[in-house]
Amino acid sequence: MHIRRFDFDFSRRHFLANTARGFGQAGVLSALWPEICRSAETRRAYPDELLDIETFTKGRVKAGDVIDADSIDLVQDLVDPILFQEVKQDKRRFVIQSAETQVDAMSPPYFFDATLRNQGQAGFDAEGNIVNRDGKPWVGGLPFPDAQTGAEVIANLTLSWGRHDRAMYAIPSQVFGAEGDLEYEYDFVWAEQQCTGLVDPAAGGPYLAGYEDKTRLQSVWFTYTLDVKGSCFLSVWEYDQRKFPELYGFLPQFKRVRRFPSNQRFEPYMPGMNLYLSDAWAAGDPMLTWGNFKIIHRGPFLGSSSKQWHPERDNWEPDTVGGGKDHTYYYVSKELIPEVIVFEGEPTGYPRAPLSKRRIYVDARNMSPVQAVSYDRRGEAWKGFEGGGGQRIAGDQRQLTRDGRPEWSWNWAISHDVQTNKVTRFHQAEHCRGNWKTALDPEGDMVNQYMTRAAMLRLGT
């Protein structure tokens, strides 16, 4: 007979006590981040019942079970209201998987190295920007791996979206109507170049020469359908998070690059999509154009934080399920995350914003978002933005860094307008139309290839 030292009520009491005293340090049995530094795993920071869904649910749910409309009530306290509605009303289903306990498998290797190397050096300057101990821009990795405030959590999300110095993602996307009909289909390439906080040893330092006052350069160009092919947009992010990025666009019908207002961040990328600039990584705006960040909850949650890469499937696309024709959502797996940090922020820099706040669910183990729920001006749930990622290992297939360690990245996302019941979904694919391929930290000069006005003209034509 195995006598458990810590039961369900122990964890519940711990999280309730954290709530009462203003959300103390992550972890239950011990502080999470020091434990990660010692062992790169979570077993000593959380009791068994937060690491195993079968133990947590007292045998009612176990790894391998499919959660559907009949069983979602068993885990209602572990999901957000958007997912609950999708399963209960729209017949979405998902699979329970065993939990990942190795935290070094939950970030890109170089980014994880930098987080360990630079811990304790980040702070806020008088304006609220994140600076290194010497007052210069942040030098890489998570600035606040042991985040204690909402401002620290949003900083972890904003400074490095994809957690690679350079990345190109080939992305097929589809838009489904309320009845499950495919209404729009787009392919696009999303490219990022970090300017500060570089973590790859080959970069030669934490800053991109000539761009030390920038956070990132980010471009997107559409390759399908024919009516939008050649449309290209470039965002130049200042390091000062009070400033809006410069936004340039090339539209084939006008055959020139023009500057767009960048404070209109709640418009669809393309007709029909409910995907906005503001949605990216649940932190698509300069963080100081939002405010009133506050942590409102810590506790266990079901999320897709690992094992989401599907190289065995055609073009890495997950299977689909649910909705009007049973193919609206990705059919994905979810694990018991022992602790998510749920925090809210308000769009203080956008007087005409269509939303009143955004609630973001962040995995405390790697500070990665697993869900974001936007609320309209009336305070009603409006849109969910859910994502999944993980290490690039599946069966005997794997993607490796130059030094031979497994890569990590996001894999899929679902943006669901629950008021119209329209869904935009997209996944990181091996390739997309136009003969573009996904690449993590690719060789070459991405700035001149993809992130200048001349490059936009070239990509557009």
N, C-alpha and C positions, 0 to 999 in steps of 0.2 A: 504494500500500500504506500502510495506517494502522498505525503502530507505537504500541501502547498503553504508556503510561508505568507504569501500575499494573495488575497482573494479579490474578487471583483469589487467589493465594497471599498477595499483599500485604495484602489486606483480612483474610484469615483470620489472618495473623500479627499484624495490628494488634489484632484482637479478643482473640486469645489473650494478647497482651502486656497488654492492659487487664485481663484476668481475673487474670493473675499479680500485678499491682501494685495490685489493688483497685478496678478500674473507674474510669479517669480520665475526662477530659472527653469529651462526646459529639462525634461527627464523626470522620473518618478523616484527611482531608488537612489540615483545619484545624478549629478549634473551631466547633461548629455555631452556637451562639447569636450570637456576634459576626458570623458570616457572614450570618445571618438579619437582623440589624440593618442590615448594609450593603446587602444586595441583596434580602431577603425571599425568597430561594430557596436551594436545596441543592446546586447543581451544583459549587460550589467546595469544599464540605465533604466530598463523597464522590466516589470514582472512578466511571468509567463502568459498571463491572461491578456496582456496587451501585445503579445508577439504571435499569438495563435488564435485564429478566429473560432476554432472548435472549442477551445478553452473559454474564450470570451463569451460565447453564446451557450455555454453549458451543453454542447453537443448538438445543438439544433442546426448549425451551419458549419460546414467543413470545406477544406480546400477541394476543388473539383466540382462543387455544387454550382448549379445554374440558378441565379436569382431572377425571378420573373414576377408577374403581377400577383401570383398566389403566395410568394414567399418574401416579397420585399418588406412586409410588415415586420419580419423577424430582425431586420437590420435597419429599420427606419431611423433610429437614433445615430446611425453611422453614415448617413448619406445627406446630401444637401437637398433642399426642396425641389430643385429643378430635376435632378436625377430621379427622385421619388416620383414626381409627376410623369416623367417619361416612361418609367417602368409600369406604374399603376394604370395610367390612362392610355398610353401609346404603345403598350406591349413591347417595350424595349427589354432586352435581357442582357445579363453579363455573367461572367464566370468568376468564381472565387479562386484565387491562387494563394500559394504560401507566401509569407512575408519575407522580404529581403532584410537581412540583418547586417550585411557587410556595407558600411556606409561609403567606402571607397569605390563601390560598384554603382554609386548613385550620382556621380558627377564625372565630367571629363577628367582624365588623369592629370593634365597640366593645371587645370583649374583647381582641382583638389590639392595638388602640391602647393599652389600659391596660397590657398586658404590656410593651410597648416603653417606655411613659412611666414605669412604676414599677419597672423592673428594678433589682436591687441593693438594694432597700429592705427586703426581708423577712428576718426572723430568727426564732429560737425563744426564748420566754421560759423562765424557770426551770421551769415546769410542762410545757413541751413544746408550748405553743400558738404559733401563728404570729402575729407582731406586726410592725407597721410600725416604721420606724426610731425613731419617737417613742414606742414602747411601746403604741400604740393598735392596735385590730384592723386587719387587712389592708385595703388601700385599692383592690384590684381588679386583675384579670388574673392570670396565673400568678405565684405568689410565687417559684417556683424554676424558671424556664424552662431553666436549665442544671443540672438536678438531678444531684447527685453521690451521694446516699444514698437508701436506701429511705424514710426519714422525709420527705425532701424530695419524693419522687415521690408518696407518698400524700397529702401536703398539697396538691399540685397537683390531685388528683382530688377531694378532700373538700370544699374550701372553696366551689367553685362547680360543681355537677353539670352543668347544661345550658349554662353559660357565657353565659347571658342574665340580665338583672336580673329579668325576669318572663317567664313562659312558661306556656302551656296546651297540652297535647298531647291530641288525641283519639286513642284507642288501641283498636283491635280486637285481640283476642287469641284464640288457639286452643290447645287441649291435645290432643295426639295420643298414643295408646297405642303399645305396642311393635309392634303389627301394622299401624299406620298408620291406625287408626280415629279419627275425631274424637270425643273423649270429653266435652269441655267447650268452651264458647264464652262469652267475656265481652267486653263493651265497657266502657271506663272512661275518665275524664278525669283527667289528672295535671297539677296546677298547682303552680308554684313562685314564690316571691317571695324574692329575695335581701335580706338585711337589712344585711349589711356587704359591702364590696368592690363596690359598684355602679359600673358602667362607662359606662352611657348618659349622654351629656352632659346630657340632659333631666332626669336625676335630681337635679341640683343639688348633688351631693357623694357621697362614698363610703358614707354610712351612711343607713339609713332612719330618719327621725325617730321616736323613741320605742322603737326596737328595736335600739339600738346594741350591746346585749349578746347579740344573737342572730345566728346564722349565716344561717338561712333559716326561712321558713314553707313547709310543703309539705302539700298536701291531695290526696286522691284520692277520687273518687266513681264508683260503678258505675251504668251506665245500661242494662245488659242482661247476663244474662237476667232474666226477671221475678222469679225467686226471690231475686235479690240486688240488684235495682234499688232504689236509694235508700240502699244502704250507703255510708257516708262516713267517712273517717278524716282526722285532722289531726295533723301532727307539728310541734312547735315546738322548733327546734334551738337550744340554748345555744351561745354562741361558745366557751365553755370545752369543749374536746373530751374532757375527762374525764367529762362529765356526759351521761347519757342524755336524749334528747329527751322532752318531754312528749307523750304520745300519747292522743288523744281519738277516740272512735268513736260514730257513730250507726247503729244497726241498726233497720230498719223494724219488726221484730217487737216491739221493746221501746219504740219511740217516744220515746226519750230519749237524750241525749248522756251517755256515761259515760267515765271514764278507764280506760285499759288499761295493764298493765305494759309498759314500753317496752324492757326488757332481753330480752324473748323475741323475738328478731329473726330466728329461723330457722324460722318457721311460714309456711305458704302464705297469700298474700293471700286466696284463695278456694279452696273445695274442688277438688282435682285439680291445681291449679297447682303447679309446682315453682319458683315465683318468690317470693322472700322479701324482707322489708325490707332485709336485709343485702346483697342483690344489686345494689341500685341503683347504676348507673355503676361497678360493681365496687368501690364504696366507700360502701356504704349505712349504715355505722355511724360514730359519732364515732371519729376516728382514734386517740385515746388509750385507747379501750377495746380496741384491738388493740396488738400490740407485736412486738418482735424482727424488725422490718423489715430486710431485707437484699437487696441486689442480687445476683443469682446469674448473670446472663448479659447480654451485649450482643451484638447481631448482626442480620443481615438476617432478614426475616420476610415472609410473605404475609398481608396484612390488608386490610380494607375501610375505608380511611381517607378515601376521596374518591369522588365520582360515584355515590352510592348513592340519590339522590332519583329517583323514577319518576313524575313528574306525568302522563305519557302513559298510565299504567295506571289502571284503575278504583280510585278512592279511594287512589291512591298505593301500592297493595299490590304488592310484588315478586311475580314468578312463583314457582312452587313446584316442588320436585323431591325425589326420594329417599324413603326409608322404605318401609314395607310396601305402600303404594298409590301410591308415587311422587309424593307431595304433602306430605311432612312438613316439609321444610326450605325456606327461601327460596333461590331460584336467584339468586345474587349474583355480583358480580365482586370480584376481589382483585388488588392491585398489589404489586410488590416494594417493601416499606418498607426503606430502606437500613439502619435501625438501630431495633430495639426494645430497651427496657429491661425485662428480666424480673426481677421482685422478688417476695418472699414476705413474708407476715405471719401472725401467730398470734393467735387470739381470746383474749387474756390476760384480758379482763374478763368472760368467759362460761364459768364452770366446767362447765356442762352443754351446751356447744356441740356439735352433731353433727359438726363438722369440726375437723381438726387444724391446717390451714393453708390459705391461699389464695395461689395463684401468679397474678400479674397481668402481662400483656404490654402495654406502653405504647409508643406511637409516639413516638420521641425528638424528632420534628420539631414536634409540637404538644402533647405530653404528654397524649394522649387514649388511653383503654384500648381495645384491640381484642379482647381475650379475657381471661377469668379462669377458672382451673381450681381448684375446691375439692376438698380431699382429706378423706376420712372419718377417723375416729379411728385406724384401722389404717394410715393412710398411703396408702390406695388412691384413685385418681382416682374422684371421685363425680359432679361436676357441672361442666359447662362453661357459661359465660355469655359469648356472643359478640355483638358489635355492629358496626354499620356506620353511617357518616355521611358528610357532605360538604356542599359548597357547593350552594346552591339554584339551580343552573343545569342545564338539560337541554334541548338543542335550542334552540328560540326561546322557551322558557318560563323564567322566573326570578322569584324573590322578592327584594325589595330592602329595605334599611334606609331610614330616613327621608332619609338623605343620599345615597341612590342606589347604594349598594354591595351586592353580592350577599350574601344571608343564608347562614347555615351552621347545621346542627343534626344531631343523630342521626336515623337513619331506620328502623332495624329492630334487633331483638335476638332471639336464640335461646338459651333455657335448656334444657339437655339433661342429664337424669339418666341417665348411662351405665350405672348399675347396674340400673335398671329399664327402660331404653331408652324412657322417656317424654320428650316434648318439649313445652315451652311456648314458643310464638313470638308475637311481637307487633310491630306497626309503627306508626310515627307517620303517621296518616292525615289526609286533608283534613277528614274529619268522622267522627263515630261516632253510633250510635243515641242518641236523646234530643236530636238537633239541636244537638250541640256541635261546634265547629270548632277546629282548631289555630290558635294565634296566638302569634307570637314578639314579645316586648315590646309587648303590647297596651296601648292607652290604658285609663284608668280605675283605680279603687281596688280592686285585687285582694284586698287584705287584708280589707276589709269585705264584699266580694262573696262570697269563697270560703274565708276562713281565720279565722273566728271561730266560737264555739259557736252563735251565732244563725244564721250562714250555713250551718252543718252541718244544723240543723233545717230550714232553708228548702230546701236541696239534697235532703235526705232525703225531703221530703214533696212 
